[in-house]
Amino acid sequence: MRYSGSPSIEFMPSEPIKLLEVNADTVPSGVMPLHFGPSVASGIIFPSVIIEVTPEEYDKIEKNELRLPEGWQTSEDLSKPNEI
């Protein structure tokens, strides 16, 4: 699933890339965004926000029992490409 802000905000260079990782090996801790600034010297020109949740927490997010940060909304699915 892809999460983003509104289209008018997503095109702003200051708007972070939003990543939600579902990881069965992490401990449940709720929604705790980790913010990273750009690192232009390393070739990373945009800020980012990463949230890591367990599969159970993700189920709660899908059921609206656990909330993502304000401004995060569901966008189209991004599927992993088939391996060649």
Phi and psi restraints in degrees (range 20) as a CNS / XPLOR table:
assign (resid 1 and name C) (resid 2 and name N)
       (resid 2 and name CA) (resid 2 and name C) 1.0 -110.2 20.0 2
assign (resid 2 and name N) (resid 2 and name CA)
       (resid 2 and name C) (resid 3 and name N) 1.0 137.6 20.0 2
assign (resid 2 and name C) (resid 3 and name N)
       (resid 3 and name CA) (resid 3 and name C) 1.0 -119.6 20.0 2
assign (resid 3 and name N) (resid 3 and name CA)
       (resid 3 and name C) (resid 4 and name N) 1.0 140.2 20.0 2
assign (resid 3 and name C) (resid 4 and name N)
       (resid 4 and name CA) (resid 4 and name C) 1.0 -152.5 20.0 2
assign (resid 4 and name N) (resid 4 and name CA)
       (resid 4 and name C) (resid 5 and name N) 1.0 173.3 20.0 2
assign (resid 4 and name C) (resid 5 and name N)
       (resid 5 and name CA) (resid 5 and name C) 1.0 -88.6 20.0 2
assign (resid 5 and name N) (resid 5 and name CA)
       (resid 5 and name C) (resid 6 and name N) 1.0 -170.6 20.0 2
assign (resid 5 and name C) (resid 6 and name N)
       (resid 6 and name CA) (resid 6 and name C) 1.0 -66.8 20.0 2
assign (resid 6 and name N) (resid 6 and name CA)
       (resid 6 and name C) (resid 7 and name N) 1.0 152.6 20.0 2
assign (resid 6 and name C) (resid 7 and name N)
       (resid 7 and name CA) (resid 7 and name C) 1.0 -54.5 20.0 2
assign (resid 7 and name N) (resid 7 and name CA)
       (resid 7 and name C) (resid 8 and name N) 1.0 -37.2 20.0 2
assign (resid 7 and name C) (resid 8 and name N)
       (resid 8 and name CA) (resid 8 and name C) 1.0 -67.5 20.0 2
assign (resid 8 and name N) (resid 8 and name CA)
       (resid 8 and name C) (resid 9 and name N) 1.0 -27.9 20.0 2
assign (resid 8 and name C) (resid 9 and name N)
       (resid 9 and name CA) (resid 9 and name C) 1.0 -85.1 20.0 2
assign (resid 9 and name N) (resid 9 and name CA)
       (resid 9 and name C) (resid 10 and name N) 1.0 -37.5 20.0 2
assign (resid 9 and name C) (resid 10 and name N)
       (resid 10 and name CA) (resid 10 and name C) 1.0 -61.1 20.0 2
assign (resid 10 and name N) (resid 10 and name CA)
       (resid 10 and name C) (resid 11 and name N) 1.0 -24.5 20.0 2
assign (resid 10 and name C) (resid 11 and name N)
       (resid 11 and name CA) (resid 11 and name C) 1.0 -84.3 20.0 2
assign (resid 11 and name N) (resid 11 and name CA)
       (resid 11 and name C) (resid 12 and name N) 1.0 -4.6 20.0 2
assign (resid 11 and name C) (resid 12 and name N)
       (resid 12 and name CA) (resid 12 and name C) 1.0 -78.2 20.0 2
assign (resid 12 and name N) (resid 12 and name CA)
       (resid 12 and name C) (resid 13 and name N) 1.0 131.6 20.0 2
assign (resid 12 and name C) (resid 13 and name N)
       (resid 13 and name CA) (resid 13 and name C) 1.0 -59.7 20.0 2
assign (resid 13 and name N) (resid 13 and name CA)
       (resid 13 and name C) (resid 14 and name N) 1.0 -25.1 20.0 2
assign (resid 13 and name C) (resid 14 and name N)
       (resid 14 and name CA) (resid 14 and name C) 1.0 -82.3 20.0 2
assign (resid 14 and name N) (resid 14 and name CA)
       (resid 14 and name C) (resid 15 and name N) 1.0 -11.9 20.0 2
assign (resid 14 and name C) (resid 15 and name N)
       (resid 15 and name CA) (resid 15 and name C) 1.0 -75.3 20.0 2
assign (resid 15 and name N) (resid 15 and name CA)
       (resid 15 and name C) (resid 16 and name N) 1.0 126.3 20.0 2
assign (resid 15 and name C) (resid 16 and name N)
       (resid 16 and name CA) (resid 16 and name C) 1.0 -72.7 20.0 2
assign (resid 16 and name N) (resid 16 and name CA)
       (resid 16 and name C) (resid 17 and name N) 1.0 154.2 20.0 2
assign (resid 16 and name C) (resid 17 and name N)
       (resid 17 and name CA) (resid 17 and name C) 1.0 -74.4 20.0 2
assign (resid 17 and name N) (resid 17 and name CA)
       (resid 17 and name C) (resid 18 and name N) 1.0 132.7 20.0 2
assign (resid 17 and name C) (resid 18 and name N)
       (resid 18 and name CA) (resid 18 and name C) 1.0 -106.4 20.0 2
assign (resid 18 and name N) (resid 18 and name CA)
       (resid 18 and name C) (resid 19 and name N) 1.0 122.8 20.0 2
assign (resid 18 and name C) (resid 19 and name N)
       (resid 19 and name CA) (resid 19 and name C) 1.0 -124.0 20.0 2
assign (resid 19 and name N) (resid 19 and name CA)
       (resid 19 and name C) (resid 20 and name N) 1.0 129.2 20.0 2
assign (resid 19 and name C) (resid 20 and name N)
       (resid 20 and name CA) (resid 20 and name C) 1.0 -116.7 20.0 2
assign (resid 20 and name N) (resid 20 and name CA)
       (resid 20 and name C) (resid 21 and name N) 1.0 116.5 20.0 2
assign (resid 20 and name C) (resid 21 and name N)
       (resid 21 and name CA) (resid 21 and name C) 1.0 -108.1 20.0 2
assign (resid 21 and name N) (resid 21 and name CA)
       (resid 21 and name C) (resid 22 and name N) 1.0 126.6 20.0 2
assign (resid 21 and name C) (resid 22 and name N)
       (resid 22 and name CA) (resid 22 and name C) 1.0 -98.1 20.0 2
assign (resid 22 and name N) (resid 22 and name CA)
       (resid 22 and name C) (resid 23 and name N) 1.0 116.7 20.0 2
assign (resid 22 and name C) (resid 23 and name N)
       (resid 23 and name CA) (resid 23 and name C) 1.0 -132.5 20.0 2
assign (resid 23 and name N) (resid 23 and name CA)
       (resid 23 and name C) (resid 24 and name N) 1.0 115.3 20.0 2
assign (resid 23 and name C) (resid 24 and name N)
       (resid 24 and name CA) (resid 24 and name C) 1.0 -69.0 20.0 2
assign (resid 24 and name N) (resid 24 and name CA)
       (resid 24 and name C) (resid 25 and name N) 1.0 -16.8 20.0 2
assign (resid 24 and name C) (resid 25 and name N)
       (resid 25 and name CA) (resid 25 and name C) 1.0 -95.9 20.0 2
assign (resid 25 and name N) (resid 25 and name CA)
       (resid 25 and name C) (resid 26 and name N) 1.0 5.3 20.0 2
assign (resid 25 and name C) (resid 26 and name N)
       (resid 26 and name CA) (resid 26 and name C) 1.0 -96.1 20.0 2
assign (resid 26 and name N) (resid 26 and name CA)
       (resid 26 and name C) (resid 27 and name N) 1.0 164.6 20.0 2
assign (resid 26 and name C) (resid 27 and name N)
       (resid 27 and name CA) (resid 27 and name C) 1.0 -91.3 20.0 2
assign (resid 27 and name N) (resid 27 and name CA)
       (resid 27 and name C) (resid 28 and name N) 1.0 143.7 20.0 2
assign (resid 27 and name C) (resid 28 and name N)
       (resid 28 and name CA) (resid 28 and name C) 1.0 -67.0 20.0 2
assign (resid 28 and name N) (resid 28 and name CA)
       (resid 28 and name C) (resid 29 and name N) 1.0 124.2 20.0 2
assign (resid 28 and name C) (resid 29 and name N)
       (resid 29 and name CA) (resid 29 and name C) 1.0 -140.0 20.0 2
assign (resid 29 and name N) (resid 29 and name CA)
       (resid 29 and name C) (resid 30 and name N) 1.0 11.8 20.0 2
assign (resid 29 and name C) (resid 30 and name N)
       (resid 30 and name CA) (resid 30 and name C) 1.0 78.5 20.0 2
assign (resid 30 and name N) (resid 30 and name CA)
       (resid 30 and name C) (resid 31 and name N) 1.0 -163.5 20.0 2
assign (resid 30 and name C) (resid 31 and name N)
       (resid 31 and name CA) (resid 31 and name C) 1.0 -92.8 20.0 2
assign (resid 31 and name N) (resid 31 and name CA)
       (resid 31 and name C) (resid 32 and name N) 1.0 105.9 20.0 2
assign (resid 31 and name C) (resid 32 and name N)
       (resid 32 and name CA) (resid 32 and name C) 1.0 -124.6 20.0 2
assign (resid 32 and name N) (resid 32 and name CA)
       (resid 32 and name C) (resid 33 and name N) 1.0 92.7 20.0 2
assign (resid 32 and name C) (resid 33 and name N)
       (resid 33 and name CA) (resid 33 and name C) 1.0 -65.8 20.0 2
assign (resid 33 and name N) (resid 33 and name CA)
       (resid 33 and name C) (resid 34 and name N) 1.0 136.0 20.0 2
assign (resid 33 and name C) (resid 34 and name N)
       (resid 34 and name CA) (resid 34 and name C) 1.0 -109.3 20.0 2
assign (resid 34 and name N) (resid 34 and name CA)
       (resid 34 and name C) (resid 35 and name N) 1.0 120.7 20.0 2
assign (resid 34 and name C) (resid 35 and name N)
       (resid 35 and name CA) (resid 35 and name C) 1.0 -98.9 20.0 2
assign (resid 35 and name N) (resid 35 and name CA)
       (resid 35 and name C) (resid 36 and name N) 1.0 135.7 20.0 2
assign (resid 35 and name C) (resid 36 and name N)
       (resid 36 and name CA) (resid 36 and name C) 1.0 -129.0 20.0 2
assign (resid 36 and name N) (resid 36 and name CA)
       (resid 36 and name C) (resid 37 and name N) 1.0 132.3 20.0 2
assign (resid 36 and name C) (resid 37 and name N)
       (resid 37 and name CA) (resid 37 and name C) 1.0 -81.3 20.0 2
assign (resid 37 and name N) (resid 37 and name CA)
       (resid 37 and name C) (resid 38 and name N) 1.0 170.8 20.0 2
assign (resid 37 and name C) (resid 38 and name N)
       (resid 38 and name CA) (resid 38 and name C) 1.0 -67.7 20.0 2
assign (resid 38 and name N) (resid 38 and name CA)
       (resid 38 and name C) (resid 39 and name N) 1.0 153.9 20.0 2
assign (resid 38 and name C) (resid 39 and name N)
       (resid 39 and name CA) (resid 39 and name C) 1.0 -130.7 20.0 2
assign (resid 39 and name N) (resid 39 and name CA)
       (resid 39 and name C) (resid 40 and name N) 1.0 79.8 20.0 2
assign (resid 39 and name C) (resid 40 and name N)
       (resid 40 and name CA) (resid 40 and name C) 1.0 -57.7 20.0 2
assign (resid 40 and name N) (resid 40 and name CA)
       (resid 40 and name C) (resid 41 and name N) 1.0 -39.3 20.0 2
assign (resid 40 and name C) (resid 41 and name N)
       (resid 41 and name CA) (resid 41 and name C) 1.0 -60.8 20.0 2
assign (resid 41 and name N) (resid 41 and name CA)
       (resid 41 and name C) (resid 42 and name N) 1.0 -27.3 20.0 2
assign (resid 41 and name C) (resid 42 and name N)
       (resid 42 and name CA) (resid 42 and name C) 1.0 -94.2 20.0 2
assign (resid 42 and name N) (resid 42 and name CA)
       (resid 42 and name C) (resid 43 and name N) 1.0 1.2 20.0 2
assign (resid 42 and name C) (resid 43 and name N)
       (resid 43 and name CA) (resid 43 and name C) 1.0 88.6 20.0 2
assign (resid 43 and name N) (resid 43 and name CA)
       (resid 43 and name C) (resid 44 and name N) 1.0 6.2 20.0 2
assign (resid 43 and name C) (resid 44 and name N)
       (resid 44 and name CA) (resid 44 and name C) 1.0 -100.6 20.0 2
assign (resid 44 and name N) (resid 44 and name CA)
       (resid 44 and name C) (resid 45 and name N) 1.0 104.4 20.0 2
assign (resid 44 and name C) (resid 45 and name N)
       (resid 45 and name CA) (resid 45 and name C) 1.0 -97.8 20.0 2
assign (resid 45 and name N) (resid 45 and name CA)
       (resid 45 and name C) (resid 46 and name N) 1.0 -6.9 20.0 2
assign (resid 45 and name C) (resid 46 and name N)
       (resid 46 and name CA) (resid 46 and name C) 1.0 -116.6 20.0 2
assign (resid 46 and name N) (resid 46 and name CA)
       (resid 46 and name C) (resid 47 and name N) 1.0 147.7 20.0 2
assign (resid 46 and name C) (resid 47 and name N)
       (resid 47 and name CA) (resid 47 and name C) 1.0 -71.9 20.0 2
assign (resid 47 and name N) (resid 47 and name CA)
       (resid 47 and name C) (resid 48 and name N) 1.0 162.5 20.0 2
assign (resid 47 and name C) (resid 48 and name N)
       (resid 48 and name CA) (resid 48 and name C) 1.0 -143.7 20.0 2
assign (resid 48 and name N) (resid 48 and name CA)
       (resid 48 and name C) (resid 49 and name N) 1.0 159.4 20.0 2
assign (resid 48 and name C) (resid 49 and name N)
       (resid 49 and name CA) (resid 49 and name C) 1.0 -131.4 20.0 2
assign (resid 49 and name N) (resid 49 and name CA)
       (resid 49 and name C) (resid 50 and name N) 1.0 128.5 20.0 2
assign (resid 49 and name C) (resid 50 and name N)
       (resid 50 and name CA) (resid 50 and name C) 1.0 -119.4 20.0 2
assign (resid 50 and name N) (resid 50 and name CA)
       (resid 50 and name C) (resid 51 and name N) 1.0 133.7 20.0 2
assign (resid 50 and name C) (resid 51 and name N)
       (resid 51 and name CA) (resid 51 and name C) 1.0 -124.1 20.0 2
assign (resid 51 and name N) (resid 51 and name CA)
       (resid 51 and name C) (resid 52 and name N) 1.0 126.7 20.0 2
assign (resid 51 and name C) (resid 52 and name N)
       (resid 52 and name CA) (resid 52 and name C) 1.0 -112.1 20.0 2
assign (resid 52 and name N) (resid 52 and name CA)
       (resid 52 and name C) (resid 53 and name N) 1.0 127.0 20.0 2
assign (resid 52 and name C) (resid 53 and name N)
       (resid 53 and name CA) (resid 53 and name C) 1.0 -132.9 20.0 2
assign (resid 53 and name N) (resid 53 and name CA)
       (resid 53 and name C) (resid 54 and name N) 1.0 160.0 20.0 2
assign (resid 53 and name C) (resid 54 and name N)
       (resid 54 and name CA) (resid 54 and name C) 1.0 -79.0 20.0 2
assign (resid 54 and name N) (resid 54 and name CA)
       (resid 54 and name C) (resid 55 and name N) 1.0 164.4 20.0 2
assign (resid 54 and name C) (resid 55 and name N)
       (resid 55 and name CA) (resid 55 and name C) 1.0 -57.5 20.0 2
assign (resid 55 and name N) (resid 55 and name CA)
       (resid 55 and name C) (resid 56 and name N) 1.0 -37.2 20.0 2
assign (resid 55 and name C) (resid 56 and name N)
       (resid 56 and name CA) (resid 56 and name C) 1.0 -65.7 20.0 2
assign (resid 56 and name N) (resid 56 and name CA)
       (resid 56 and name C) (resid 57 and name N) 1.0 -40.2 20.0 2
assign (resid 56 and name C) (resid 57 and name N)
       (resid 57 and name CA) (resid 57 and name C) 1.0 -66.0 20.0 2
assign (resid 57 and name N) (resid 57 and name CA)
       (resid 57 and name C) (resid 58 and name N) 1.0 -37.2 20.0 2
assign (resid 57 and name C) (resid 58 and name N)
       (resid 58 and name CA) (resid 58 and name C) 1.0 -63.3 20.0 2
assign (resid 58 and name N) (resid 58 and name CA)
       (resid 58 and name C) (resid 59 and name N) 1.0 -40.5 20.0 2
assign (resid 58 and name C) (resid 59 and name N)
       (resid 59 and name CA) (resid 59 and name C) 1.0 -58.2 20.0 2
assign (resid 59 and name N) (resid 59 and name CA)
       (resid 59 and name C) (resid 60 and name N) 1.0 -40.7 20.0 2
assign (resid 59 and name C) (resid 60 and name N)
       (resid 60 and name CA) (resid 60 and name C) 1.0 -66.7 20.0 2
assign (resid 60 and name N) (resid 60 and name CA)
       (resid 60 and name C) (resid 61 and name N) 1.0 -36.2 20.0 2
assign (resid 60 and name C) (resid 61 and name N)
       (resid 61 and name CA) (resid 61 and name C) 1.0 -63.3 20.0 2
assign (resid 61 and name N) (resid 61 and name CA)
       (resid 61 and name C) (resid 62 and name N) 1.0 -45.2 20.0 2
assign (resid 61 and name C) (resid 62 and name N)
       (resid 62 and name CA) (resid 62 and name C) 1.0 -63.3 20.0 2
assign (resid 62 and name N) (resid 62 and name CA)
       (resid 62 and name C) (resid 63 and name N) 1.0 -30.1 20.0 2
assign (resid 62 and name C) (resid 63 and name N)
       (resid 63 and name CA) (resid 63 and name C) 1.0 -91.1 20.0 2
assign (resid 63 and name N) (resid 63 and name CA)
       (resid 63 and name C) (resid 64 and name N) 1.0 5.4 20.0 2
assign (resid 63 and name C) (resid 64 and name N)
       (resid 64 and name CA) (resid 64 and name C) 1.0 62.0 20.0 2
assign (resid 64 and name N) (resid 64 and name CA)
       (resid 64 and name C) (resid 65 and name N) 1.0 25.1 20.0 2
assign (resid 64 and name C) (resid 65 and name N)
       (resid 65 and name CA) (resid 65 and name C) 1.0 -89.6 20.0 2
assign (resid 65 and name N) (resid 65 and name CA)
       (resid 65 and name C) (resid 66 and name N) 1.0 -19.2 20.0 2
assign (resid 65 and name C) (resid 66 and name N)
       (resid 66 and name CA) (resid 66 and name C) 1.0 -130.5 20.0 2
assign (resid 66 and name N) (resid 66 and name CA)
       (resid 66 and name C) (resid 67 and name N) 1.0 127.8 20.0 2
assign (resid 66 and name C) (resid 67 and name N)
       (resid 67 and name CA) (resid 67 and name C) 1.0 -99.4 20.0 2
assign (resid 67 and name N) (resid 67 and name CA)
       (resid 67 and name C) (resid 68 and name N) 1.0 139.9 20.0 2
assign (resid 67 and name C) (resid 68 and name N)
       (resid 68 and name CA) (resid 68 and name C) 1.0 -83.7 20.0 2
assign (resid 68 and name N) (resid 68 and name CA)
       (resid 68 and name C) (resid 69 and name N) 1.0 166.4 20.0 2
assign (resid 68 and name C) (resid 69 and name N)
       (resid 69 and name CA) (resid 69 and name C) 1.0 -57.8 20.0 2
assign (resid 69 and name N) (resid 69 and name CA)
       (resid 69 and name C) (resid 70 and name N) 1.0 154.9 20.0 2
assign (resid 69 and name C) (resid 70 and name N)
       (resid 70 and name CA) (resid 70 and name C) 1.0 -58.2 20.0 2
assign (resid 70 and name N) (resid 70 and name CA)
       (resid 70 and name C) (resid 71 and name N) 1.0 136.9 20.0 2
assign (resid 70 and name C) (resid 71 and name N)
       (resid 71 and name CA) (resid 71 and name C) 1.0 96.7 20.0 2
assign (resid 71 and name N) (resid 71 and name CA)
       (resid 71 and name C) (resid 72 and name N) 1.0 -14.1 20.0 2
assign (resid 71 and name C) (resid 72 and name N)
       (resid 72 and name CA) (resid 72 and name C) 1.0 -84.3 20.0 2
assign (resid 72 and name N) (resid 72 and name CA)
       (resid 72 and name C) (resid 73 and name N) 1.0 127.0 20.0 2
assign (resid 72 and name C) (resid 73 and name N)
       (resid 73 and name CA) (resid 73 and name C) 1.0 -134.9 20.0 2
assign (resid 73 and name N) (resid 73 and name CA)
       (resid 73 and name C) (resid 74 and name N) 1.0 154.1 20.0 2
assign (resid 73 and name C) (resid 74 and name N)
       (resid 74 and name CA) (resid 74 and name C) 1.0 -70.8 20.0 2
assign (resid 74 and name N) (resid 74 and name CA)
       (resid 74 and name C) (resid 75 and name N) 1.0 133.6 20.0 2
assign (resid 74 and name C) (resid 75 and name N)
       (resid 75 and name CA) (resid 75 and name C) 1.0 -117.9 20.0 2
assign (resid 75 and name N) (resid 75 and name CA)
       (resid 75 and name C) (resid 76 and name N) 1.0 -165.8 20.0 2
assign (resid 75 and name C) (resid 76 and name N)
       (resid 76 and name CA) (resid 76 and name C) 1.0 -67.7 20.0 2
assign (resid 76 and name N) (resid 76 and name CA)
       (resid 76 and name C) (resid 77 and name N) 1.0 153.9 20.0 2
assign (resid 76 and name C) (resid 77 and name N)
       (resid 77 and name CA) (resid 77 and name C) 1.0 -67.7 20.0 2
assign (resid 77 and name N) (resid 77 and name CA)
       (resid 77 and name C) (resid 78 and name N) 1.0 143.5 20.0 2
assign (resid 77 and name C) (resid 78 and name N)
       (resid 78 and name CA) (resid 78 and name C) 1.0 -116.8 20.0 2
assign (resid 78 and name N) (resid 78 and name CA)
       (resid 78 and name C) (resid 79 and name N) 1.0 110.9 20.0 2
assign (resid 78 and name C) (resid 79 and name N)
       (resid 79 and name CA) (resid 79 and name C) 1.0 -88.4 20.0 2
assign (resid 79 and name N) (resid 79 and name CA)
       (resid 79 and name C) (resid 80 and name N) 1.0 149.4 20.0 2
assign (resid 79 and name C) (resid 80 and name N)
       (resid 80 and name CA) (resid 80 and name C) 1.0 -70.5 20.0 2
assign (resid 80 and name N) (resid 80 and name CA)
       (resid 80 and name C) (resid 81 and name N) 1.0 132.5 20.0 2
assign (resid 80 and name C) (resid 81 and name N)
       (resid 81 and name CA) (resid 81 and name C) 1.0 -65.8 20.0 2
assign (resid 81 and name N) (resid 81 and name CA)
       (resid 81 and name C) (resid 82 and name N) 1.0 150.9 20.0 2
assign (resid 81 and name C) (resid 82 and name N)
       (resid 82 and name CA) (resid 82 and name C) 1.0 -65.7 20.0 2
assign (resid 82 and name N) (resid 82 and name CA)
       (resid 82 and name C) (resid 83 and name N) 1.0 141.9 20.0 2
assign (resid 82 and name C) (resid 83 and name N)
       (resid 83 and name CA) (resid 83 and name C) 1.0 -74.1 20.0 2
assign (resid 83 and name N) (resid 83 and name CA)
       (resid 83 and name C) (resid 84 and name N) 1.0 146.8 20.0 2
